[in-house]
Amino acid sequence: MEFESTFGTAAPLLGMVHLPPLPGAPRAPDDGREAMRAAADRAASDARALDRGGVDGIVIENFGDAPFYPDEVPPHVVAAVTRAATAVADETDLPLGINVLRNDAEAALSVAAAVGADLVRVNVHTGARVTDQGIVQGRAHETLRLRDRLGVDVGVFADTDVKHSAPLTPEGYTAESFADTAERGLADAVIASGSGTGEAVDAEALEAVVAERDRHGLDTPVLVGSGVTPETVADLLGVADGAVVGTALKEGGETTAPVDADRVADLVAAADAVR
């Protein structure tokens, strides 16, 4: 994918649609059909609010499905995410991304191909991380070959030092892993996040990732993946090439709450001051 032309800006803001528990998840309603309808309706409503607020793209993920499968999710999850993604695509022409938690890039790519999405987010694309699901390993070799087989122009946005995880390698590897993710893993963009959902990224860590990108002579975009607010977005976009934002755009700043179009507009206005 071509980053700037896809989003219409060199520093895009991507808003999150956090899906409620899908059928089969522990906290889903007992009525599976009702759970499916509720997820699709909520996804469509959040997408409309994000569009009205002025974001440059949308990423949906099965956030309510915790505890997550570590890698391959069952077919009913793929079906539910596809239905929700279709509901989003029917509501807006904004670029769309798919993230199937915890780390099912094959499912995400398949959904993206089915609904015409523009990107997938992969939490562990190369290397391995210790997570609450155990050790999660990257499968870049499989993900990129599947993309070729499907024949789709879908960007792979891969996390580095992904939130809710810890490295298996010595401290200091985070920035150096950029080259593995982008140069060897061929990710189209890299996402740097804080330690958890809604947690701010460490400024020095973000700068180290960008410096490593530059040291290797790469032009792979770096996005901030958590903790972005109207108060911090300008400074972050002075370093990074964009941001994925969820919690700050929700009613009351609660991650699981519906998207608030006014909060979206406030964040976009703060970003527009520097881009």
C-alpha positions, 0 to 999 in steps of 0.5 A: 500500500502507499501510505500517504495516498491511502489516508490522504495525509502524511500523518493520519489519525486512525480511530479504533472500533472496539467490538463488544464480546462476540458470540462464543466469548465468555462475556457475550450474551447468551443469545448468539444471534443477538450478540452478532447483531449487537456487535455489528450495530455498535461497529456501525455506530462507532464508525459513523461517529469516527467519520463525523469527527474527522479521522483519516481511517478506522481499525476494528478489533475483537477487543471484547473477546478476552481472554484471547486465543493466542494465535488462530481463532475459530471460524465463528470469530472470523465470521463475526469480525467479518460481519462487523467489518462489513457493517463498518464498510457500509457506513463509511468510505474511510480506509479500514483496518482489521486486527484479530486478537491476539495475533491471528494475521491469517484471519485478519487478512482473510477478513480484509480481503472479504470486505475490501479493507486497506490494512491489518494490524499484527501485534507480533509480526516478527520475533516472540513476546511473552503475553497473558496468552503465553509466548506469542510468535511472529509469522511474517513468513506466512502472513506475507505469502498469504497476502500474495496468494490472496492478491490483495493490496493490504498493508501490514501494520506491525507492532514493536514492543506491543502492549500487554507483553514483554520481550524474550530478549535483553533490554534495549532490543525494542528499537533494534527490532524495528529493522527485523520488523520492517526490513526483514519482516517487510511490514508496511508500517510499525506501531509503537505503544505504551505498556497497556491499552490507553497507556502513553508511549514512552517518549524516549522509546518512540524516539529510539524507534524512529532513530533506528528507522533512520539509521537503517535508511528506511522510510517505513512509517512509525505510528503511535499505538496507545495513550494519544490525547488532544493534549499530547497528539501535537508533540507525538506527531512531531516525532511519529508519522501518525497515530492509532487512537481508541480510549481518548475518543470514547465517551468519558474516556472509557475504552469500552464506551461508544465513540464520542464524535465531539471527542474525536473532533477535539483530537483531530483539531489538535492534530491539525495544528501541526499537520 
